[in-house]
Amino acid sequence: MAKRMSTVTEREIRRRRSSLMLKCLIAVLIFLSIVLVAWIIYDTQFKKHDNPWTNAGGEVKAENSSSGEAGDVSASEGENDASGTQDKEGGQTASGEEDSAVETRANRMAAQYDYDGAIALLKNQPDYDRNDRFKSLAASYEEIKASCSPYPIDQITHVFFHSLIYDTARAFDGDAYEAGYNQVMTTVSEMNSILQQMYNRGFVMVSLHDMVEFDEAGNLSTKEILLPPGKTPFVMSQDDCSYYHYMDDDGFPQKLVVTDDGKVKNSYLEEDGSVSIGDYDVVPIVDTFVEQHPDFSYHGHKGILALTGYEGVLGYRTDEVYKTREAGRVTEFQQMFFDQNPDFDFDKEVEEATKVADAMKAEGWEFASHTWGHINPRSVSMESLVRDSNRWRDWVEPIVGPTDVLIFAFGADIGDWQPYSAANELFAHYKSMGFRIFCNVDASSKYWVQIGTDYLRQARRNLDGYRMYYTPDLISDLYDVSQAWDDSRPTPVPQM
Ligand SMILES: [Zn+2]
């Protein structure tokens, strides 16, 4: 009996199950039909309208719309449009989305005081004449530009930093280098405060090459830096961004690196042996600041890095000696480096450094020579001077590209305050190597600029521990030291 009951129940269950399955099947079929109808409607509409992702300028036939290639071509054209360099064909393809991308880019250019560039970008759009939004934007840029005036080129100040101290506990740990770090370095927290304060006071970062230009014959002419009222241009440089071996384990980054999205960051070796990537030195800190405050940068221009070559550049060991390991030239530090890095690959090192330099240039950074060996040109023989210049040309220039800027080491110079004369053989040498712009260190005045017929000379002001501790008043036009000062500095800062 129990068995029979059980059989009936099972049959009933099976019957109900198949009925349920049938209902499910019908539901699925109805759903699929709806999707199919929706797709047909969507597809018809899709092909009727211009689609920026499949229409690579001009008419696109329906069968092309499934081609992945067409999409790629269009995407890369879109980038060209944004740079304003390529006139788009077809004229009918601009969608609302493209308009807003152009507008965003134009606004950023105008925010960085490049009004002519922003206006040209809008006027180069094929539908400009019919685009009231673009026309009113261009008119507003013209209006702001009319309120601008040229800043006197001979009154532009120049500030500089060394590598920033990221971990103050490791830098100020009582070792032999602590005093030097305390004197000539700036900490990350001080840098953040300095940037914010200078921004609040209306300072705008310009390039040395915004100030002057040289013709083929080497003759100088001044350029015009146009800024709205209340804005003050300044030049920023960073010296010795090599992450020298002696700085290992002292709270400085290892090197500059390029992330997958093309940004320049620092890598930092933590005490536990792990590596962090972030904003730990001037370049990525300024990049991030300008991303958030575009109007801190004139035409997208940033600072200039003064590089030596003897231990490589930007944290990469790219000098000749790392390739040849020539006996007699390898220092103790370098030998230690070779011992610790048995898999060191010189060519890869040069390749990586070049990638960083290229990414930096794309972000508005420039490079200068700081002499290959961090020398004072007036305290070496002409023979060593020439050897030094050749080494910079042979081992640094291939990575960072040619430069006409020489930023002297030790704040030295190749003459006194009077104009360089043709009889100055140091000047003649550096001129023959292609240098036209020369920077020393002099913090005694707010600015010092000498405009020669064939060179520009500018003094720089050190914003480091020594300056902040002993003569904060000399830099009070730039920022308030009491707000920026990092309390983790040991005091007094040692005398030089
Ligand atoms: Zn230096």
Boltz pocket constraint, residues with backbone or C-beta under 6 A from the ligand:
constraints:
  - pocket:
      binder: B
      contacts: [[A, 239], [A, 240], [A, 370], [A, 374], [A, 408], [A, 409], [A, 410]]
      max_distance: 6.0
